[in-house]
Amino acid sequence: MSLFDFFKRNPVNSGSSDSKETLIPEKLDEAEQPTMLLEKPSVAEERPEIPEHIFIEYAKPNLKEPMDQNEEKQDVSDLQTLYRYLEQNQDKKGYEDALINPDSSYMEEQVTYINNELSLLISKIRTYYVRHLRNIDFHIDTRKRNGMLETVDELLTHKETVLEEMRIVSSIEEDSRNGKGLSQNPILSYRKGFRNGFAAITYNTVLSKHK
């Protein structure tokens, strides 16, 4: 008899005549064992799926690629800048100023301010053109030494355009000193607006009460 059979059959009471044998049930196959507990859910069933974007922040694509420092657009003060200033309509500003401070001396102060702004802008434009011409001359000299004749011709044509624009700027500057020409457009519109404000004050305070 094997040792395993000895432990399977062990009398409960050695002194008892009708000793009963205690049977130890053999290990059942896993398929035969009764299911006592509910099957443990898988990890995926225990924990709800969490969206990825809660923990991971995706960088937004930069649609506009940064420009290289050498390619950044520099401030340009040229003839077109001057034209935009002279095209301003100062009518509304003059009208509002008259309602706030209806005094002719105040109007003349604002006209002086407009003239000073124009002089400052012209000075900036002249400085820009001088630097630009210096840069053009440098490129003409270096490209000529390297035999780039077509490029030199283009630079010379561009230089003539710049010189022509400088002559126009000088002409507008001279007109502003003499109080005539295009330089008077913002001043004339300001005076017109200021006088309209004068008229509105007179109508509302005097004339409208006697109708």
C-alpha positions in Angstrom: 0.0 0.0 0.0 1.3 3.4 -0.9 1.8 6.3 1.5 -0.9 8.3 -0.2 -3.5 5.4 0.3 -2.5 5.3 4.0 -3.5 8.9 4.6 -6.7 8.5 2.6 -7.9 5.8 4.9 -7.4 6.8 8.5 -9.6 5.4 11.3 -11.4 8.0 13.4 -11.3 6.0 16.6 -8.7 3.2 16.9 -10.7 1.7 19.8 -14.0 1.6 18.1 -15.1 -1.8 16.6 -17.1 -0.2 13.8 -14.5 2.3 12.9 -15.5 4.5 10.0 -13.1 5.5 7.4 -12.9 9.1 6.6 -12.7 9.6 2.9 -10.8 12.6 1.6 -12.3 13.5 -1.7 -9.8 13.5 -4.5 -9.1 16.8 -6.3 -11.7 17.3 -8.9 -11.0 18.5 -12.4 -11.4 22.2 -12.8 -14.3 21.6 -15.2 -16.1 19.5 -12.5 -15.7 22.1 -9.7 -18.9 24.1 -9.0 -18.7 27.7 -9.7 -19.1 29.3 -6.2 -18.1 32.9 -7.0 -18.9 35.1 -9.9 -16.2 35.2 -12.5 -13.8 38.1 -11.9 -14.3 40.7 -14.5 -11.4 41.6 -16.7 -9.3 44.7 -16.2 -11.0 46.3 -19.2 -14.5 45.6 -17.7 -13.5 46.8 -14.2 -12.2 50.3 -15.4 -14.1 52.4 -17.9 -12.0 53.5 -20.8 -10.7 57.1 -20.3 -10.4 59.2 -23.4 -6.8 59.8 -24.4 -7.1 63.6 -24.6 -7.7 63.9 -20.9 -4.1 63.0 -20.1 -2.4 63.9 -23.3 -2.4 67.5 -24.6 -1.7 67.7 -28.2 0.1 70.8 -29.5 -2.0 72.7 -32.0 -0.3 72.9 -35.4 1.3 76.2 -36.2 -0.4 77.0 -39.5 1.7 80.1 -40.0 5.4 79.2 -40.1 7.6 81.7 -38.3 9.6 83.9 -40.6 13.3 84.0 -40.5 14.7 87.1 -38.8 16.3 88.3 -42.0 12.9 87.9 -43.8 10.9 89.9 -41.3 9.2 92.8 -43.0 10.7 96.1 -41.9 8.7 99.3 -41.4 8.6 101.2 -44.7 7.9 104.9 -44.8 7.7 105.8 -48.5 5.6 107.9 -50.9 2.6 105.6 -50.4 2.7 106.2 -46.7 2.6 109.9 -47.3 -0.4 109.6 -49.7 -2.3 107.6 -47.0 -1.8 110.4 -44.5 -2.9 113.1 -46.9 -6.0 111.1 -47.8 -7.3 111.2 -44.2 -10.6 112.9 -43.7 -10.4 115.0 -40.6 -13.9 116.3 -40.9 -15.3 114.1 -38.0 -12.4 114.9 -35.7 -12.9 118.7 -36.3 -16.6 118.4 -35.7 -16.2 116.6 -32.4 -13.4 118.9 -31.2 -15.7 121.9 -31.8 -18.4 120.4 -29.6 -15.9 119.8 -26.8 -14.0 123.1 -27.1 -15.7 125.6 -29.3 -12.8 128.0 -29.6 -11.1 129.3 -32.7 -7.7 129.3 -31.0 -8.1 125.6 -30.3 -8.8 125.0 -33.9 -5.6 126.8 -35.0 -3.7 124.7 -32.4 -5.0 121.5 -34.0 -4.1 122.8 -37.5 -0.5 123.4 -36.3 -0.4 119.9 -34.8 -1.5 118.4 -38.2 1.3 120.4 -40.0 3.8 119.2 -37.5 2.7 115.6 -37.9 3.1 116.0 -41.7 6.6 117.4 -41.3 7.6 114.5 -39.0 6.3 112.0 -41.5 8.1 113.6 -44.4 11.4 113.6 -42.4 11.0 109.8 -41.7 10.3 109.2 -45.4 13.4 111.1 -46.5 15.5 109.1 -44.0 14.1 105.9 -45.3 14.9 106.8 -48.9 18.4 107.8 -48.1 19.1 104.5 -46.5 17.4 102.6 -49.3 19.5 104.4 -51.9 22.7 103.6 -50.0 21.7 99.9 -50.0 20.9 100.0 -53.8 24.3 101.6 -54.6 26.1 98.9 -52.6 24.3 96.1 -54.5 25.0 97.8 -57.8 28.7 98.0 -57.0 29.0 94.3 -55.8 27.0 92.8 -58.6 28.9 94.8 -61.2 32.2 93.4 -59.9 30.8 89.9 -60.3 29.6 90.5 -63.9 25.9 90.3 -63.1 24.9 92.9 -65.7 21.2 92.1 -65.9 20.8 92.5 -62.1 22.7 95.8 -62.3 20.3 97.1 -65.0 17.3 96.2 -62.8 18.9 97.9 -59.8 19.5 101.0 -61.8 15.9 101.1 -63.0 14.7 100.7 -59.4 17.1 103.5 -58.3 15.5 105.9 -60.8 12.0 105.0 -59.4 13.2 105.8 -55.9 14.7 109.1 -57.0 11.5 110.1 -58.7 9.5 109.3 -55.5 11.9 111.4 -53.5 11.3 114.3 -55.9 7.6 114.1 -55.3 8.1 114.0 -51.5 10.2 117.1 -51.7 7.5 118.8 -53.8 4.8 118.0 -51.2 7.1 119.2 -48.5 7.6 122.5 -50.3 3.8 122.9 -50.7 3.2 122.3 -47.0 5.6 125.2 -46.2 3.6 127.5 -48.6 0.2 126.2 -47.4 -1.0 124.8 -50.7 -1.3 121.6 -52.8 -2.0 118.1 -51.5 -0.6 118.9 -48.1 -3.7 121.0 -47.3 -6.2 118.2 -47.6 -6.2 117.1 -43.9 -6.2 120.7 -42.8 -9.1 121.8 -45.0 -11.2 118.8 -43.9 -10.5 119.6 -40.2 -11.4 123.2 -40.5 -14.6 122.2 -42.3 -15.6 119.8 -39.6 -14.8 122.3 -36.9 -16.9 125.0 -38.5 -19.8 122.5 -38.8 -19.5 121.9 -35.1 -19.7 125.6 -34.5 -22.8 125.8 -36.6 -24.4 122.8 -34.7 -23.8 124.5 -31.4 -25.4 127.7 -32.6 -28.4 125.9 -34.0 -29.0 123.9 -30.8 -28.5 126.7 -28.3 -30.1 129.7 -30.2 -31.9 129.1 -33.4 -33.9 125.9 -32.5 -35.6 127.8 -29.6 -37.2 130.4 -31.8 -38.9 128.1 -34.2 
